[in-house]
């Protein structure tokens, strides 16, 4: 009989270490990525999208100690669930629209409340999801939006670039995009 230990899947990248946050950072990669996704602020490369998401969630949780809920699509990468759990936060699942990966705004509006720290719409397989309605609802209840763009680096929106100067990005931990 084979028993499985507690092991993070290999797609989670390399484990983060405290020394990863110390200089010297690879400014070349961060600057190149910032140019590629058209942002005017420096990027801090991390070992994986999961590590970036975990950093973003822990930072937001420290800033908003009362809010402990993260809304995620019912269909998403299992590493998103892992990061939310590792951050010590609670998960609420939200339906996606029929025939797509966009979060359904009707159930999302009912799920989003004063306990909601963040919502994570996911751009799966290079398909850019419609987030305009999610942003509007999240803003009305003071919730952060973290767009999981790990599988859509450089993908185009119908009107603007994902993570461009014209988006509502306030902080980026690529490959996850965090917006307020």
Secondary structure by P-SEA (a helix, b strand, c coil): cccccccccccccccccccccccccaaaaaaaaaaaacccbbbbbcccaaaaaaaaaaaaaaacccccbbbbbccccaaaaaaaaaacbbbbbbbcccccccccaaaaaaaccccccbbbbbbccccccccaaaaaaaaaabbbbbcccccccccccccccccccccccccccccccccc
